[in-house]
Amino acid sequence: MVVVDSNKRNGGLAMFWKRGVNVSLRWKGRYHIDVDVQEENGTKWRLTGIYGESKAGEKENTWKLLRNLHAQSELPWMVLGDFNEILFAGEKEGGPAQAQGAMEAFRRTLEQCELADLGFVGDPFMWRNNWHLADGYIRERLDRAVANAAWRCLFPLYRVINGDPRHSDHRPIIVELNEQSSPLEGRGGGEKCFRFEASWLQEEGCEGVVEEAWNRAFEEGAEGAYEGLKKISGSLATWDREVLGELKHRIKRAKKELEAYRRKEINQHNINKERLLKYKLSHLEDQYNIFWQQRARANWLKNGDRNTSFFHAHASERRKVNRIKKLRREGGGVVEREEEIGPFITNFYKSLFLSSAGQVNEDLLQFVPKSVTSAMNDHLNSPYTVEEVRKALDSIGDLKAPGPDGMLALFYKKILAHLGG
C-alpha cells in the first residue's frame, strides 16, 4: 500500500494491491503515485495513478508532470485516474462549454508522452454533479486510462470498463489486462430449511404477509403458536420467491435500470427518476448487507455499517469452520457420509439424556436432602409472565439463536409481539 496524505480535508491518494503482486514504488507526489509492476514471468511495466489540477490556471502543472514522468522511463506504461479535463467537446453535457485551448493542451500532452486513450465499455460520462434540476446538471468524462504502444502490445486483450459509481460522483475505472470474465456467484444446492431473513423487515409488505398468515392459520383451526408459525414460514417463503425474487438479481435489475437513466438526455423527468432509482438501489444494498451480516454473526460491527464484502468473507469462513466432516463412533469407527451424520448426532443426544441406571427405589429418595423448597418449586412451576418473556427475548441478540422454526429473535421482537403472540 502507498498513501499520499491529504491536505486537511482536501486531496489524498492511495494505491493498494493484493498480496503476491510484485509492486515497487518509483515516486509519489501530491497528485500522483508512480510504481513498477513485475509479472510472474519477469516482465516489468509501469503504472501511474494521477489526479489532475481542477483549477484552469493550474492545469499546466498536470501536463508538465506527465511530460516529466514520460522522460524517466521507456517501460510499458499505463496512466489512469481523474485528469480533471476532457479531450473533446462531446465528452461533456450541461454547463458552460469547455475552452478549446484547455482541451488542446490535454491532447498535445498525451501526444508528446506517446500515450493513447484506451477507450471504454459503458457510460462515457465518468463524473456528474448529480444536480436535482435539469438546468444545472453537468456530466463529463474526466477520468480515463491511457497507455503507450509498448503497454498495449504487452496486454493486447485489455479492456477498460467504466464501473458503477455507487456512492461517489465518479465512476471507477476498471482495467482488465486479459479481458477476464467475472466468476459466477453462487452454486446450486439441495433443499434448504426455512430461515427468516432479517432483510425482509425492510420490505413494506413483510408485516402484512405475517399478519395475514397468522390470522388465516387460526381461522383454519390452528391450535397453538407452533402451527401459526408454520403457516407464517410458508407464506414468507412464497412471498420471497414469487414477489420479491432473489435479492442479488433485484440489485442487478436496479443497477441496469439506473444505468439506463444515467445515459438518457438531461431533463427533469430523467433526473427525478435517477434520484428515485439511486434511493431504491441504496435500500436494496442495505438489505444485501443485512443478508450477509445475518450469516456472519459478527458482533463488533453495528447494524448501520455497510461492509458486505467483510460479512461475506466472515460467513464463508464461519461455514468452513462449522462444517462437520466426520465423527468417531464410541466403538472406534468413523461416520463420514453426510446422510448418516445427522441421525448419528440425534441418536447420541437421545441416549445421553435417557436413564440407564435401572429402576429408582422411591424409599431411598426420602433420605436425599432437599435443595429445592416447596416455595421455590411453586415459583419454578408458575406460568411465565409477559414481562419475563420480554426480558428473556430482549437479552438475545437480534440475529442470534434461530430455532427449529427458522425464526430469529428479531422476528419475535419486531413482528410477532404486535400480533399478540
N, C-alpha and C positions, 0 to 999 in steps of 0.2 A: 504494500500500500504506500502511495505517495500522496502527501497532502500539502496544499498551499493554504496557509491560514487566511481567514477573512480579515478585512479591514473594518473593524467594528461589526456592523450588521450588513456590510456590503461585500460582495465577491466571495472568494474562497473556491478552491479547486481540489479535486481528489481523483485518484486513479487506483482502481482495485483490480486484482487478478486472482484467479484460482490457484490453489496450491498445486505445484507441479509445473506451472507455466514459468518458463525461464525469462524473466524481465529484469533489465538493468537500467537504472536511471542515468540519463545523459545530463540533463539540466532541467531546472524548473524555475519559473518566474511568476510574477503576479498574474499573468494572463496565459500561461501555458505550462504543460508538463511534457517533457520530451524523453522517450525511452527507446531502448533497443529490445526486440523480442527475438529469441532464438528458438527455432523449431527443433523437434526431436532429431531430425536428420542433419542438424548443424547449420541449416540455412538461417541467416540473420536478416531482419528487416526492421524498419524504424516506424514508430507510431508517435504522433504528436496530438495531444488534446489541446484545444485552443479556445479562448474566449475573446472575441473582438471588442475593441473600444466601441461604446454606444454613442458617444458624442461625435457629431460630424467633424468638428475641428481636430479631433484626436485620432481619427481612423487611420491616418497615415502611420501612426505608431504600430498598428497591427500589421500593415503591409511591409513596413521596414523589418519587423520581427520575422515575418515569413521569409523575406529575402536573406536575412542573416542565417536563419536555420538552414535554408537551402544550400548555402555556401559551405556548410560544415561537413557534409557527408554525401556520398554517392550511393548509399544503400537504397534498396527498395523502400519507398516512403509513402505513408498514408497520413493525412491530416484530417481531423474531424472535430466538430464542435459548433458552437454558436459564433459565427463570424460577424453577426450584427450588421449584415449587408446583403443585398440581393445582386444577382448578376444581370437580370433583365427586368424590364418593367412588368412583364406578365407574371412575375413572382410575387406581386403584391396586389391586394384588393382592399379598397377602402382607404380613407385618409388622403392626405396630400400626396401627389406623385413624387417618386424618388428622383433626385437630381441625376441627370445623365452623367455628370462628371464623377459622382461618387461610384456609380456602377462601373464606369470605365476604369477607374483606378483599381477596383477589385479584379476585373477581368485582366488587366495588364499585369497585376502582381502574380496571378496564377500562371499566366503565360511565361513570365520571367522565371518562376520557380519550377516550370515544367510539370505543373500539376493540372490534372483534368478532373472535371466533375464526374463522379461515379454513377450518377443517375439515382433512381429510387423506385421502389414499389410502394404504392399507397397514396395518401393525400399529399399534394405538393406543398401545402402551407404548414410549415413547422411551428409557427408561433401565431397566436391570436390574442387580442386583448380581452376577449370574452365580454365585450360591452353589451349592456342589456337593450340598447336601442340601435336600430339599423344604421342611423346617420353617423354614429361614432365607432362602428365595428370595423376592425382592421385585422387582416391576416397576411402573413408574409412567409417566404422561405428563407429564414435567417440561418438555419442550421443545415449543414451538409457534410458529406465526406468527399475528399479529393485525394488523388494519388498520382504518382509519377508512372511512367511506362514500365519501369522495372517491377514495380509492385503489382501492376495489372497483369504482367506476364507470369509473375510468381503465383498469383491466385486467379487464374483465368475464369473460374466458375464463381467469382464473388457475386454477392447480391446485397444491395442496400435496401433496408425496409424502414419506412417512416412509421414508427410504432404508435401505440396507444398512449395518449398524453396523461391518462388517469387524472391525477390531481394537480397537474402542472399546466402552465400556459404554453409549454414547449412539448413537442413530440420527441421521444428518444430516437436516436439514430442507431439502428441495429445492422451491423455488418456481418454477413455470413461469408466466411472465407471460401467455403467449398459448397455453398448452396445446400446446406443440410436441412432436412425437414425436421420439424419438431416431433418427438416421440408421442405416440398416442397415450392419453391418460386413461387409467382405469382398465380393469380386466374383468372378464366375466366370472361369475361365481355361482355357488349353489343357492338354494333357498335360504333367505335370511329371516331371522326373528324380527318382530316388530320392535322398533326403537323410536321413542318420541324425540323429535328433532327440536332443539331449543330455538332454532331459526324460524320455526313455524309461528312462534309467538309474535314475530314482527309482521305477519300477514294479517290483514284486516279481517279475513273470513275465518280465522282459526277458532276463535271463541264461539262463533255461531255454529260451526261444524260440531264442536264438542257438546254444546248445549242441546242441539237438535238430536244428536245420537244418544245422549244421556236420557232425555225425556222419552225418546222412542223406545229405549230399552225397557223402561218401567211400564210404558203403555202396552208393551208386548208380553208383560208378565215377569220381568226380571225380579228375582227375589233378594238381591243384595248388590253391594257395590262392585263385587268382582265381575258380575255379568254386565253391569253398566260400563265398567272399564273395558271389557272385551268388545262391546259394541262401539265404544269410542275409538279403540285401536283400529278396528276395521274401517270405520268411516274416515279416520285421518289418513290411513294408508291409501284408500281410494281417492280421496281429495288431493293428496300429494301427487299421485300417479296421473290422474285424469285432468285435474285443474291446474295445478302448479307446474308439473313437469320437473325434470331434473334441474337442480339449481345451476349447475355448470353450463347447461345448454341455454337456460334463460339468460345468464350473463352474456353468453356468446351472441344470442339474438339481440340483446340490448346494445351491445357494443357495435354490432353490424348496423343497427338502425341509427344509432348516434353517429356513426361514421358517415352514413349516407347524408344526414342533415348537415354535418360539418362541411361537406363538399358542395352543398347547394348554394345558389346565389344568395347574397345578403339581402334579406328583407325581414320585417318584424315578425312575420309568422314563423319563418325558419329559425330565427334567433330564440323565440319563445319555446319552440319545440325542442331545440337543442338544450336549453336550460332544463326543461322538464325531463328529458332523457338522461341528462347528466345526474339529476337527482335520483331517478329510478335506478341507474347503474350503481350509484354510490350505495343505495339501500340494499341492492342485491349483493354487492361485495361485502357489506356488513354481515349479511346473513351467511355468506360463504365462510367468512371469518369465524362466525359462531359455530358453524358446522364442524370446522376442524378444531376449534378450541374445545368443543364438547368431547372430541376423541383424544385430544392431547392431555387432558386433565392437568393443565399447567396452572398452578395456584398463584404464582407470584406475579402474573400479569393481570391487570384489571380488564373488565369486560369491554371497556371502550378502546383498548389498544388493538389496532388492526395490524396483525403480523401473521397473515395466513401462511406464509412460507415456513415460519418457525413452527406454528401449530401442526402443519402438515408433516414436517420432519420429526417433530416430537411424537406425534401419533404413530408414525411409521416405526420409529424406534421402540415405542411402547408396545406395539403389536408384536414386534420381533422378539422382545424380551419376554412378553407374557405367553408366547406360544408354547404349548406343551408338546414336545416331540415324542417322548416315550416315558413310561412309568414302570417301576420294578414291582413285580408281584412278591407277596410275602415268602413264597417258596423259592424265589431266586429268578423266576422267569421275567420276561420283559413284554409289555404291551406297547406296540408301536402303531398298529393300524388305527386310522382316525375314527372309524366307526366303532371301535372297541374301547377307546379311551373314555368316552362319555359314560357308558354303562359301568365301566370299571370304577370310576370315581364315585358314581352314585351308590353302587353296592358297598364300597369301602365305608362311606359315611353312614349308610344304613346300619351296617354291622357294628360300627363304632358306638352308636347310641342304643343298641339293643343290650339288654341284660343277659349275661351268660353265667351268672353266679348261682343259678338254681333257685328254688322256692324260698321266699323270705319267711322266717319264723316270727310271727307277729308278737309272740310273748317276749322275744328278745328286745323288741323296739322300745318297751316300756323302761328299759334300763339305759337307753341312749338319752343323754341330756338334751333338753330343748334349747335351741338357739333362737327360734322364732316364736315370739309370744303370740297369744291369741289376738291382741290388738294389732300387732304387726301383720298378722295373717289376714285379718279383716281389711286392713288398709291395702295390702297387696292384691286382694281379691275384689276390691271395689271397682266399679266401672270407671273407665278413663273419662276424664273431663275434657271439654273442648280446649281449655287453657293448657292442659298437659300435652295434648296432641299438637297444638300450635307451637308450644315451646320446643318440643322434640323436632318438629318439622323445620322450624327456623334454625335449629342447630346444625342441620345438614346443608352442605354446600349445594348451590343451585344445580350444578352439573354432576353431582355425586350420587352414588347409591341407586342406580336404576334397578328396579325389582324384576321379578319374573315376568311382570306385565309390560316391561319395557319403558315404564314411565319414570321420569326424573323427578327429584324433589321439586324442581322448578315448576313442573306441571301442576302439582298439588298446591303450591304457593300462589301461583298466578291465576289458575283457572278453576280447578275443582272446588276450591273454597267458596267461590261465588255461586256454585250450584247446590250448595247445602250438603256436599259430600264430606 
